[in-house]
Amino acid sequence: MSARRVRRIALNTAGIAVFVVSAFPVFWMISTAFKPNQEIFSSTPHPVPFHPTLHHFDYVLNGGIAGVSFWHYFVNSLILAVGTVVVSGLLALLAATAVARFRFRFRTTFLILLLVVQMVPAEALVIPMFIDLKHLGLLNSLVGLTAVYVGFALPFGVWMLRGFVAAIPKELEEAAAIDGAGPIRIFFRILLPLVAPGLVATSIFSFITAWNELIFAYTFLKDQDKATLPIMLQFFFGRSGNDWGPIMAASTLLTLPVIAFFLLVQRRMVSGLVGGAVKG
């Protein structure tokens, strides 16, 4: 057997091992969501439910957790995620265009500070942000929490989109200007289509950041009718025991929108990359 074939087999084996380790928790979550309680708490656990049931999904969707419907939590999370994606994407694109196309004082310092902010643990910012939101009157508000998530998503978005904007030849914009296009038309007709793949990638990061976040939402939101899906999961954990069936069913439902959003924008990201390659 040649050394090249051995290396290929080793790489494929390592790839399969990484996939199994990564996918097993998701498989176990979905499998447990369909198991009755007798199988969940059995001393001999089985990977596949013998008597699959939708009881846990029915309890989560129609049970009314802490007096609030599951769909109310879902709408709150959706408002936060969509708001974060739209606002952070717009601000990141404008900031990335500025640092990639223009030269101004403290430009490098600004970029370094964006990296420094990323290195600060989120837990260290809970109390300062709590005080800031309280002074601004945005505590216990979805608008205030959206502003927090936008702040976390912006540094990554600016750095990623800066690379996309810098890779676009200036000659394209100069040719459009010679043909009579103004700055706004150049931005929307030339720049925006070519940075679309980067914009989609940042939107995925922003969506996941806002959809799964718990610490800031749990700290800043007080009213039950403003709680999000990650907060809802906390109600299934009790002092006397955890209700694993509804926990896994709710976790499965919590994961579905993220997967759907990724599949939706992934196609646009691939088409944008191909289009950008042709246009570039």
Salt bridges, closest charged atoms under 4 A:
GLU39 OE2 - HIS51 ND1 3.25
GLU173 OE2 - ARG101 NH2 2.76
ASP223 OD2 - LYS226 NZ 3.97
